[in-house]
Amino acid sequence: MAYGAVRGNERRQLPDEVASYVREQIMSGHFKPGDFLRMEPIAEAVGVSNTPVREGLLTLHSEGFVQLVPRRGFVVAPFTRQDVRDLFWAQARLAGELAARAAKKITPEQVDRLKSVIEQLDEAIEAGDKDRIADLGHAFHREINLAADSHRLALLLAGVVRHLPNRFYASLESHVELTREQHALLVEALRKRSARKARTLMEEHVVEGADYVIEMLEKTGLWEDEEPES
């Protein structure tokens, strides 16, 4: 049974790897809206067969990143600045609700873990370690989501978060000047069991990242053929 479980996990992970790779290529501007996606080069780049490639592209189709053209295959869908803002709006609302729930249930031990994560995150930011920044940023939010004890809501949030590559979140954690202050204020609101304050701080923390990600995507050339926003 253990072997079967591993094989099952591998089968689920391979399409996820494909989806992550293609998502990254879209966000980096390598795959442009309107481009048809050939399965063979993607399979070679990820190191898988065509079957998980198709499954991964179907996942991206359900997320709106690609479109399926009958008898022609998958094509990169348009991705707008408003799409980015909508993703961050959805993240902010879900994360804000989880933070509010966490404020009502969090334990002193969980507060201490959050403080420890903040200290490690500060060190990673100072060192410019982007991989560790991404891991610790996720760890910070994961601790809050665990404290909220709302598994289904946390899964919904995870589904929205994965629409953007991890490198964007790492860059946000290290770029936004108020990040460290926001983290500290949020932990304090959780410690004081102030659900309203925790919700507000979390929503502000998440939603302000939209404009920065839009700026990053503009630099990749994702919208180079479009008129800039006024």
C-alpha positions in Angstrom: 0.0 0.0 0.0 2.8 2.4 0.8 4.3 1.8 -2.7 1.0 2.5 -4.3 0.6 5.7 -2.4 4.0 6.9 -3.6 3.2 6.1 -7.2 -0.1 7.9 -6.8 1.6 10.9 -5.4 4.1 10.9 -8.3 1.3 10.8 -10.8 -0.3 13.8 -9.2 3.0 15.7 -8.9 4.1 15.4 -12.5 1.1 17.3 -13.9 1.7 19.9 -11.1 5.3 20.3 -12.2 4.2 20.8 -15.8 1.6 23.4 -14.8 4.2 25.2 -12.6 6.7 25.3 -15.5 4.2 26.6 -18.1 2.8 29.1 -15.6 6.4 30.4 -15.0 7.0 30.6 -18.8 3.8 32.6 -19.3 4.6 34.9 -16.4 8.2 35.5 -17.6 7.0 36.5 -21.0 8.5 33.4 -22.8 5.1 32.2 -23.7 2.9 35.0 -25.0 -0.9 35.2 -25.2 -1.9 33.6 -28.5 1.0 31.2 -28.6 0.2 27.6 -29.2 1.8 25.2 -26.8 3.5 22.1 -28.2 3.6 19.2 -25.8 6.9 17.7 -26.9 9.1 20.7 -26.0 7.3 21.1 -22.7 7.7 17.3 -22.0 11.4 17.5 -22.8 11.9 20.7 -20.6 10.2 19.2 -17.6 11.5 15.6 -18.1 8.1 13.9 -18.4 6.0 12.1 -21.0 3.2 13.8 -23.0 0.5 12.4 -20.7 1.3 14.5 -17.6 1.9 17.5 -20.0 -1.7 17.2 -21.2 -2.9 16.8 -17.6 -0.9 19.9 -16.5 -2.3 21.9 -19.4 -5.8 20.9 -18.5 -5.1 22.2 -15.0 -4.0 25.5 -16.5 -7.1 25.5 -18.7 -9.3 25.2 -15.6 -7.4 28.1 -14.1 -7.8 30.3 -17.2 -4.2 30.4 -18.2 -4.6 28.5 -21.4 -7.5 27.8 -23.9 -8.2 24.6 -25.7 -8.8 25.0 -29.4 -10.5 22.0 -31.0 -8.2 20.0 -33.3 -5.4 22.4 -32.7 -4.4 22.1 -29.1 -3.7 24.5 -26.2 -3.1 28.2 -26.7 -1.9 30.8 -24.1 -4.9 32.8 -22.9 -4.8 36.6 -22.4 -3.7 37.6 -18.9 -4.4 41.2 -18.0 -3.4 43.6 -15.2 -6.9 43.3 -13.9 -6.4 39.5 -13.6 -3.5 40.2 -11.3 -5.5 42.6 -9.2 -8.3 40.1 -9.0 -5.9 37.4 -7.8 -4.6 39.6 -5.1 -8.1 40.7 -4.1 -9.2 37.1 -3.7 -6.1 36.2 -1.8 -6.5 39.2 0.5 -10.1 38.3 1.4 -9.4 34.7 2.0 -6.2 35.3 4.0 -7.9 38.1 5.9 -10.7 35.8 7.0 -8.2 33.1 8.0 -6.2 35.7 10.1 -9.4 36.8 11.8 -10.2 33.2 12.7 -6.7 32.5 13.8 -6.9 35.5 16.2 -9.7 33.7 18.1 -7.9 30.3 18.3 -4.1 30.9 18.3 -2.0 29.4 21.1 1.0 31.0 22.8 3.2 28.3 21.2 1.9 29.3 17.7 2.6 32.9 18.4 6.2 32.0 19.4 6.6 30.0 16.2 5.5 33.0 14.2 8.0 35.2 15.9 10.7 32.7 15.2 9.7 32.7 11.5 9.9 36.5 11.4 13.4 36.4 12.8 14.5 33.9 10.3 12.8 35.8 7.5 14.6 39.0 8.4 17.9 37.1 8.2 17.1 35.7 4.8 16.1 39.1 3.5 19.3 40.6 4.8 21.2 37.8 3.1 19.3 38.1 -0.2 18.4 34.4 -0.1 15.3 34.4 -2.3 14.6 30.7 -2.0 14.7 30.9 1.8 12.6 34.1 1.7 9.9 32.3 -0.3 10.0 29.2 2.0 9.8 31.4 5.2 7.1 33.6 3.7 5.0 30.6 3.1 5.8 29.3 6.5 4.6 32.5 8.1 1.2 32.4 6.4 1.0 28.6 6.9 1.3 29.0 10.7 -1.6 31.5 10.6 -3.7 29.3 8.4 -3.1 26.3 10.8 -4.1 28.4 13.7 -7.3 29.3 12.0 -8.2 25.6 11.9 -10.3 26.1 8.7 -8.9 23.5 6.3 -11.3 24.0 3.5 -10.8 27.8 3.4 -7.0 27.3 3.5 -7.3 25.0 0.5 -9.3 27.6 -1.4 -6.5 30.2 -0.6 -3.8 27.8 -1.8 -5.7 27.3 -5.1 -5.5 31.1 -5.7 -1.9 31.5 -4.5 -0.6 28.9 -6.9 -1.7 31.1 -9.9 1.5 33.1 -9.5 5.0 31.6 -9.3 6.8 31.4 -6.0 9.5 33.9 -7.2 6.9 36.7 -7.2 6.0 36.1 -3.5 9.7 35.9 -2.6 10.3 39.2 -4.3 7.3 40.7 -2.6 8.5 39.6 0.9 11.9 41.2 0.3 10.9 44.3 -1.7 7.9 45.8 0.1 9.4 48.1 2.7 6.7 47.7 5.2 6.7 43.9 5.2 8.7 43.5 8.4 6.6 46.0 10.2 3.4 44.4 8.9 4.5 41.0 10.1 5.2 42.3 13.6 1.9 44.2 13.8 0.0 41.1 12.6 1.6 38.8 15.2 0.8 41.4 17.9 -2.9 41.5 16.7 -3.0 37.7 16.8 -1.5 37.6 20.3 -4.1 40.1 21.5 -6.8 38.1 19.8 -7.9 41.2 17.9 -9.7 39.5 14.9 -10.7 42.8 13.3 -7.2 44.2 13.4 -5.7 40.9 12.2 -8.1 40.8 9.2 -7.3 44.4 8.2 -3.6 44.0 8.5 -3.6 40.8 6.5 -5.7 42.2 3.7 -3.5 45.3 3.4 -0.4 43.1 3.5 -1.6 40.9 0.6 -3.4 43.4 -1.7 -0.6 46.0 -1.8 1.5 43.4 -3.7 -0.6 43.6 -6.8 0.9 46.8 -8.2 4.4 45.5 -7.6 3.7 42.2 -9.4 2.2 44.2 -12.3 5.4 46.2 -12.5 7.4 43.0 -12.5 5.3 41.5 -15.3 5.6 44.6 -17.4 9.4 44.3 -17.2 9.1 40.7 -18.6 7.4 42.1 -21.6 4.1 40.3 -21.0 2.1 43.3 -22.2 4.6 44.9 -24.5 2.1 44.9 -27.4 -0.5 46.7 -25.3 -1.0 50.3 -24.5 0.2 51.1 -21.0 -2.4 51.9 -18.3 -3.1 55.6 -17.8 
